[in-house]
Amino acid sequence: MTEIFNQIIKNKVFMTTLFAWAVAQTIKVSIGVIREKRFDFRWFVGTGGMPSSHATGASCLTTAIGLEYGFNSIYFALAASFAIIVMFDAQGVRRAAGKQAHILNKVMEDIYWQGRIQENRLRELIGHTPVEVIVGFLLGIIIALLAR
């Protein structure tokens, strides 16, 4: 078990990707603190916001693999395909789900104020705008290049 843990810790591609994700989440929390003038731990573990940590992690992983194994390797092709899916999902499907949650929350609010129902609010900030994904994408590439 110790040997497996040591191998993971020594895996530069993996550790760089984790670091990139942590940087993106830290930036996201910092922006939230500045904007809201308060700290909310959910910003650190939650989804949505600027920059996209999904895009940061995926692009960092892809770039680090390309630098390590070559941009013509099967590893890079797998990572790049994975990154495209992750970034498409982050700004497409999950963003649409967040918009639907926003509308449903308004409907629930209207029903609640009429005294008919009381339910928990749905999470609205679960996806990313294209700009948040692009910034996350670029951040991941920069971190992978700097870690080299």
C-alpha positions in Angstrom: 0.0 0.0 0.0 2.8 2.4 0.8 4.5 1.6 -2.5 1.3 2.5 -4.4 1.0 5.8 -2.4 4.7 6.6 -3.2 4.1 6.0 -6.9 1.1 8.3 -6.9 3.0 11.0 -5.1 5.9 10.7 -7.6 3.5 10.8 -10.6 4.3 14.3 -11.9 1.4 14.4 -14.4 -1.1 13.5 -11.7 0.3 15.8 -9.1 0.5 18.7 -11.5 -3.2 18.1 -12.4 -4.2 18.1 -8.8 -2.3 21.3 -8.2 -3.9 23.0 -11.2 -7.4 22.0 -9.9 -6.5 23.4 -6.4 -5.2 26.7 -8.0 -8.5 27.1 -9.9 -10.6 26.4 -6.9 -8.5 28.8 -4.8 -9.0 31.5 -7.4 -12.7 30.8 -7.5 -13.0 31.1 -3.7 -11.0 34.3 -3.7 -13.3 35.8 -6.3 -16.3 34.8 -4.3 -14.8 36.3 -1.1 -14.1 39.6 -2.9 -17.5 39.7 -4.6 -19.6 38.6 -1.6 -17.4 40.0 1.2 -17.8 36.7 3.0 -16.4 33.1 2.9 -18.5 30.1 1.9 -16.7 26.7 2.1 -19.1 25.4 -0.6 -17.3 27.6 -3.1 -14.2 25.4 -2.6 -15.9 22.0 -3.1 -18.7 23.2 -5.4 -19.1 23.5 -9.1 -19.6 26.5 -11.3 -17.8 29.9 -11.1 -14.7 31.5 -12.5 -12.5 29.8 -13.6 -13.7 26.3 -14.4 -11.7 23.9 -12.4 -13.0 21.1 -14.6 -11.5 22.8 -17.6 -8.3 23.7 -15.7 -7.8 20.1 -14.6 -8.6 18.5 -17.9 -6.4 20.9 -20.0 -3.5 20.6 -17.5 -3.7 16.8 -17.6 -3.8 16.9 -21.4 -0.9 19.3 -21.7 1.2 17.5 -19.1 0.6 14.2 -20.9 1.5 15.8 -24.3 4.7 17.2 -22.8 5.6 13.9 -21.1 4.7 11.3 -23.8 4.4 13.4 -27.0 1.5 15.2 -28.6 1.3 12.3 -31.1 0.9 9.6 -28.5 -2.2 7.6 -27.8 -2.1 9.0 -24.2 -2.4 12.5 -25.4 -5.3 11.5 -27.8 -7.1 9.9 -24.8 -6.5 12.9 -22.6 -7.6 15.4 -25.3 -10.8 13.4 -26.0 -11.5 13.4 -22.3 -10.8 17.1 -22.0 -13.2 17.9 -24.8 -16.0 15.9 -23.2 -15.4 17.5 -19.8 -15.3 21.0 -21.1 -18.4 20.5 -23.3 -20.3 19.1 -20.3 -19.1 21.9 -18.0 -20.4 24.7 -20.2 -23.2 22.8 -22.0 -25.2 20.2 -20.1 -24.5 21.4 -16.6 -25.0 25.0 -17.5 -28.4 24.2 -19.0 -29.3 22.2 -15.8 -28.4 25.3 -13.8 -30.7 27.5 -15.9 -33.5 25.0 -15.4 -32.8 25.0 -11.6 -33.1 28.8 -11.6 -36.5 28.7 -13.3 -37.8 25.9 -11.1 -36.6 27.8 -8.0 -38.7 30.8 -9.2 -41.7 28.6 -9.7 -41.2 27.0 -6.3 -40.9 30.5 -4.8 -44.2 31.5 -6.4 -46.0 28.4 -5.1 -44.4 28.8 -1.6 -45.7 32.4 -1.3 -49.1 31.2 -2.2 -48.9 28.8 0.7 -49.1 25.6 -1.2 -45.7 23.9 -1.0 -42.4 24.2 0.8 -39.3 22.5 -0.8 -35.6 22.9 -0.7 -34.1 25.1 -3.4 -32.2 23.4 -6.3 -28.5 24.3 -6.9 -28.3 26.8 -9.8 -24.6 27.3 -10.1 -23.6 23.9 -11.5 -22.3 24.8 -14.9 -20.0 27.3 -16.5 -20.2 30.0 -19.1 -17.9 29.6 -22.2 -15.6 32.3 -20.8 -15.2 30.4 -17.5 -14.3 27.3 -19.5 -11.8 29.1 -21.7 -10.1 30.8 -18.7 -9.9 27.4 -17.0 -8.6 25.8 -20.1 -5.8 28.4 -20.5 -5.0 28.3 -16.7 -4.5 24.5 -17.0 -2.1 24.8 -20.0 -0.1 27.5 -18.2 0.3 25.5 -15.0 1.3 22.4 -17.0 3.9 24.4 -18.9 5.2 26.0 -15.7 5.5 22.7 -13.9 7.6 21.2 -16.6 
